[in-house]
């Protein structure tokens, strides 16, 4: 009879070792000590980048939706400048935002000097849901011309912008430009500060009100249940609150005004203006932290 022939290579084993089937998974397992730590490092990097506002979770390919659902839908806010810091606890814009207004989650990044936006500002601001210009505590109230143009495009395309007091009154290197209509343009600026008589800028001269009262104009249903702040100044032992205002003229919808208790004079409080598909809110008092509920409603109106 025939002798048994020597055994040849097993074709199935060759198939498995060729990169398919069990051989493929065996190779993955063999190198797991390399790729598992690498994957964990990448995941940690993504989480930290989203948490600190370095990247937008939704912009991450493939896993952006998962990151958003795990970490929450944080709204990205950019604060340019240095806002008023009063004598009360948690009374700055940054502190109010970090607490998370009305259960919302916000990530706020503060850059003090507007000159940091002299180069490629469009790329620096494009991923923010809201930008706040508040240079109250700074002597420099200017922004670079490229930054001003980038903000014009940002708002026109749907961005949201809050301007406080005399912030962005000037354009760096352009002394002939004074006031928000000159910094941006007539259509975008929510207020004007040029005197019709002598043409002088009134927005460069702060007016301290030792006792002012904030009033809702009812031009919007935004400030639900808020008629005035403080609501009962006499029973609270107050005449009013110490506001610092500017003599500006509204060019949009006036949502609030401030009255000087001593003189009875009325000043613009809050003005909203639409530009393109975006919105600009102007707050005409430097002490924004004195009215945290108002700030809450404004931010919710702009970015939810």
C-alpha positions in Angstrom: 0.0 0.0 0.0 1.0 3.6 -0.2 3.2 5.2 2.5 1.8 8.2 4.3 3.1 11.3 2.5 4.9 13.9 4.6 2.5 16.5 6.0 2.5 19.8 4.0 1.7 23.3 5.3 -1.8 23.8 6.5 -3.5 26.3 4.2 -5.9 27.4 7.0 -3.0 28.1 9.3 -1.3 30.1 6.5 -4.5 32.1 6.0 -4.8 32.8 9.7 -1.2 34.0 9.9 -1.5 36.1 6.8 -3.3 39.0 8.6 -6.8 37.6 8.6 -8.9 35.8 11.2 -7.3 34.8 14.5 -3.8 35.8 13.3 -4.9 39.5 12.9 -6.3 39.6 16.4 -3.3 37.8 17.7 -1.1 40.6 16.4 -3.3 43.2 18.0 -3.1 41.4 21.3 0.7 41.0 21.0 1.1 44.8 20.6 -1.6 45.8 23.1 1.0 47.1 25.6 1.9 49.8 23.0 -1.5 50.9 21.5 -3.6 50.8 24.7 -1.6 53.4 26.5 -1.5 55.4 23.3 -5.3 55.4 22.9 -5.7 56.4 26.6 -3.3 59.3 26.1 -5.3 60.5 23.1 -8.6 60.2 24.9 -7.2 62.1 27.9 -5.8 64.8 25.6 -9.2 65.3 23.9 -11.1 65.5 27.2 -8.6 68.0 28.7 -8.7 70.1 25.5 -12.4 70.3 25.5 -12.6 71.0 29.3 -10.2 73.9 29.1 -11.8 75.3 25.9 -8.9 74.6 23.6 -11.1 72.8 21.1 -14.8 72.5 20.5 -16.1 69.0 21.3 -18.4 69.0 18.3 -15.5 69.7 16.0 -13.6 66.5 16.8 -14.0 64.0 14.0 -15.9 60.7 14.7 -16.2 61.2 18.5 -17.3 64.8 18.7 -20.9 63.9 19.5 -19.8 61.5 22.2 -17.6 64.0 23.8 -20.4 66.6 23.9 -22.8 64.1 25.5 -20.3 63.0 28.1 -19.0 66.4 29.1 -22.1 68.4 28.5 -22.9 71.0 25.9 -20.6 73.8 27.1 -20.9 77.2 25.5 -17.6 78.8 24.7 -17.2 82.4 25.8 -14.3 84.7 25.1 -13.8 87.7 27.4 -11.4 90.3 26.1 -10.3 92.9 28.7 -10.5 93.3 32.4 -14.1 93.8 33.9 -15.1 95.6 37.0 -14.2 93.9 40.2 -16.3 95.2 43.1 -16.3 94.6 46.8 -18.8 91.8 46.7 -18.2 88.1 46.5 -18.6 86.6 43.0 -19.4 89.9 41.4 -17.2 89.8 38.3 -18.4 88.6 34.9 -15.9 85.7 35.1 -17.1 84.6 38.5 -20.7 84.8 37.4 -20.1 82.8 34.3 -18.0 80.2 36.0 -20.9 79.5 38.4 -23.0 78.5 35.4 -26.0 80.7 35.0 -29.4 79.0 35.5 -27.9 75.5 35.3 -26.2 76.2 32.0 -22.5 75.2 31.5 -20.1 77.8 30.2 -16.4 77.8 29.5 -15.0 81.3 29.7 -11.6 82.2 28.5 -10.2 85.6 29.4 -7.5 87.4 27.4 -6.7 90.8 28.9 -5.0 92.6 26.1 -6.8 93.1 22.8 -3.4 93.4 21.1 -3.2 89.6 21.3 -5.6 89.7 18.4 -3.4 91.7 16.0 -2.5 88.6 14.0 -5.1 86.3 12.4 -8.0 87.3 14.7 -10.5 85.5 12.5 -9.1 82.1 13.4 -8.8 82.9 17.1 -12.4 83.9 17.6 -14.3 81.7 15.1 -15.2 78.9 17.6 -16.7 81.0 20.3 -20.4 81.2 20.9 -20.1 84.6 22.6 -17.5 87.3 22.8 -17.5 90.0 25.6 -15.5 93.2 25.3 -15.0 94.7 28.7 -12.0 96.9 29.2 -13.4 98.7 32.3 -10.3 98.2 34.5 -7.8 98.9 31.7 -6.5 102.3 30.6 -6.3 101.2 27.0 -9.8 101.2 25.5 -8.7 100.4 21.9 -8.7 97.3 19.8 -6.5 96.5 16.7 -8.1 97.3 13.3 -7.8 93.7 12.2 -9.6 92.6 15.3 -12.4 95.1 14.7 -12.9 93.8 11.2 -12.8 90.2 12.4 -15.6 91.1 14.9 -17.7 92.7 12.1 -17.5 89.5 10.1 -18.0 87.4 13.2 -21.3 89.1 14.1 -22.5 89.4 10.5 -22.1 85.6 10.1 -24.2 84.9 13.3 -21.8 85.6 16.2 -22.9 87.2 19.5 -21.1 90.2 21.0 -21.5 92.1 24.3 -19.8 95.5 24.7 -19.5 97.1 28.1 -19.1 100.9 28.7 -16.3 102.6 26.9 -14.7 99.4 25.7 -13.5 99.4 22.0 -14.0 103.2 21.9 -10.7 103.5 20.0 -8.9 101.7 17.2 -5.2 101.1 17.7 -3.1 103.4 15.6 -6.1 105.2 14.3 -6.6 108.3 16.5 -9.3 109.7 14.2 -11.6 106.8 14.9 -13.6 107.4 18.1 -16.8 105.7 19.2 -18.3 102.3 18.3 -19.7 103.4 14.9 -16.1 104.3 13.9 -14.6 101.2 15.5 -17.1 98.9 13.7 -19.6 100.6 11.4 -22.9 102.6 11.7 -25.1 99.5 11.0 -23.4 97.3 13.7 -22.9 99.8 16.5 -25.7 99.7 19.1 -25.0 103.2 20.4 -23.4 106.5 19.2 -21.5 108.8 21.5 -20.8 111.8 19.3 -22.3 115.1 20.3 -24.4 116.5 17.4 -23.4 120.1 18.4 -19.6 120.0 18.6 -18.9 116.5 17.4 -17.0 115.7 20.5 -17.0 112.1 21.9 -19.1 111.7 25.0 -18.3 108.0 25.4 -14.7 108.9 26.6 -16.0 110.6 29.8 -17.4 108.3 32.5 -20.2 109.7 34.6 -20.2 108.2 38.2 -23.7 108.0 39.7 -23.5 107.5 43.5 -27.1 106.4 43.4 -28.7 105.0 40.3 -31.7 102.8 39.6 -31.9 100.3 36.8 -35.3 100.1 35.0 -36.8 97.6 32.6 -38.1 99.5 29.5 -40.3 96.5 28.6 -39.1 96.7 25.0 -38.5 93.0 25.4 -40.0 90.2 27.6 -36.4 89.2 28.4 -36.1 90.4 32.0 -38.9 88.4 33.5 -40.2 89.8 36.7 -37.5 92.5 37.0 -39.0 96.0 37.1 -36.1 97.8 38.7 -32.8 97.2 40.5 -32.7 97.6 43.5 -36.4 96.6 43.7 -37.1 98.4 47.0 -34.2 100.8 47.6 -35.7 102.7 50.5 -36.7 99.6 52.5 -33.3 98.1 51.7 -31.6 101.2 53.2 -30.4 102.3 49.8 -31.0 105.2 47.5 -29.7 103.3 44.6 -26.6 101.5 43.3 -23.3 103.1 42.3 -23.3 102.9 38.5 -20.7 104.4 36.1 -22.4 105.3 32.9 -21.7 107.2 29.6 -23.8 109.7 27.8 -24.6 107.7 24.7 -27.5 107.6 22.2 -29.1 104.2 21.4 -29.2 103.1 17.8 -31.0 99.9 18.4 -33.7 98.5 20.8 -33.3 100.0 24.3 -34.0 97.2 26.8 -33.2 99.1 30.0 -32.3 102.6 31.3 -30.7 104.0 34.4 -31.9 107.0 36.3 -29.8 109.1 38.6 -31.6 109.4 41.9 -30.0 112.8 42.7 -30.5 114.7 39.4 -33.3 112.6 37.9 -31.4 112.4 34.6 -31.9 109.2 32.6 -29.2 107.3 30.8 -29.3 104.4 28.4 -28.9 101.1 30.2 -28.9 98.2 27.7 -29.3 98.3 23.9 -29.6 95.4 21.5 -28.8 95.7 17.8 -28.9 93.1 15.0 -26.3 93.0 12.3 -26.4 90.4 9.6 -27.6 87.2 11.4 -25.8 88.1 14.6 -26.5 90.3 17.6 -24.7 93.0 19.6 -25.6 93.9 23.1 -24.3 97.2 24.6 -24.3 97.5 28.4 -23.9 101.2 29.5 -22.7 100.6 33.0 -19.3 99.3 34.1 -20.5 97.6 37.2 -22.1 94.6 35.4 -21.7 92.4 38.4 -24.2 94.5 40.4 -26.9 93.0 38.2 -26.1 89.3 37.8 -29.7 88.4 37.0 -29.7 90.9 34.1 -26.4 89.4 32.8 -28.0 85.9 33.1 -31.0 86.9 31.0 -28.8 88.6 28.4 -26.4 85.6 28.0 -29.4 83.2 27.7 -31.0 85.4 25.1 -27.8 85.4 23.0 -26.6 81.8 23.3 -29.1 79.8 25.4 
